[in-house]
């Protein structure tokens, strides 16, 4: 038990630190239920609201989840869906699976996506610069989707493509009519991906992201801004992936230039 006389932190933080240590050393294994608040209050000789504050700290740290009517459980570590630098490689074409569906299949999961919207839009200055399209008019197609592994929403995807490329193609349809998806259509339009540029940051989610990704408390997101460059070195597609950090990872194996 924490020696409160030697530790000057609030009692709730002392209890949280001891419970965290018990989780890390395997006393409480992933998926197991912690003792009830009443039992913990008795164990630490404190009021239940002090225990409640300690459990909130563990929740913010991403170590536990609360289930109404059942209790507080140690969060289980789920296998990560890993996307790497080779995810668009032609070597996977014969499998006729997108990078996401392929990774889900490796884990025995069923991958799927839900189309949230497709529309022609005006770019903001950042998009106009990155995709070399004009400001002040609807020069981009925007596609928005949520990707699921089984029933878990794992990331939200927003893709922008110059309207000069997308107009009159299958890119404006909810179900892209090409076995290789949007990149198959883009290749038919003369844009073969030869290089990618990924800008990756980690941050805490917005309230909207918490809702549509069903994020537990304390889980951050990975924000990946991906740009596709064609055989002429020109950008032709930009996609933002907002990923659940507890269910996604990134793997890169690239030459040093």
C-alpha positions, 0 to 999 in steps of 0.5 A: 500500500502507498505510504501516504506520510512519505508521499505528498501527492493527493491521496487519489493520485497515490492510489492511482499510482499503486493501481497502475503499478499493479496493472503494469506488473501483471497483478491485474491482467488485461481484461480483468475487473478491478476490485469494486470501489467499495472494496478499494475504499476499504483496502486504502481506508479512504472515501469512495469518492477518493477511489473514484478520482483515482480510477478517473486518473487511470481512465485518462491514462488509457489504462482502464475502461468503465462499463456501466453496471459491470465495473472497471476493467483493465484495457485489453491491448488489441492487435494493431492494424499496421499500414506501411510504406509499401501499402500501395505496392503493385505486389499486392494487386493479385490479392485484389484487396485494398491495404486496409482490407489486406491488413484486416484479413491478416488478423482474421478480421472483416474490413469494411467501410461506410461512405459518409459523403461525396461532393465537389468542394472549394479548397482551403489555401493549404489544399490548394497549395498541396494539390496545385488547384485554384482557389475560389472555385469548386476545384476538388472532389472530397470523399469521406469514409469511416473504416471498420475492422469487424464492428470497430471503427478504426479510422476516418478517411477524407480524400481530396482529388482535383476535379479535373481528374475526378470529373466523369469518372467512377471516383464520384460514385459511392462504390468505385467501379474498379477492382483496385479502388480509387487508385485503379481509376486514377491510374486509368486517368493517367496518374500512377503512384510512384511516391508518397509523402506522409506527414504524421502527428499524434494528438488528442481527439476532438469531441466529434472524433471521440463520437464517430470513432467510439474512442475510450477516454484517454486514447489519442489519435494519429493524424496522417496527411498522405499525398500521392505523387505520380510518374511526373512528380505531381500531386494528384490525391491527398488523404487525411487518416484520423486513426485510433491510436489504440488500434493502429500503427504505422510501419515504414521501411524506406531507403535513406536518401 
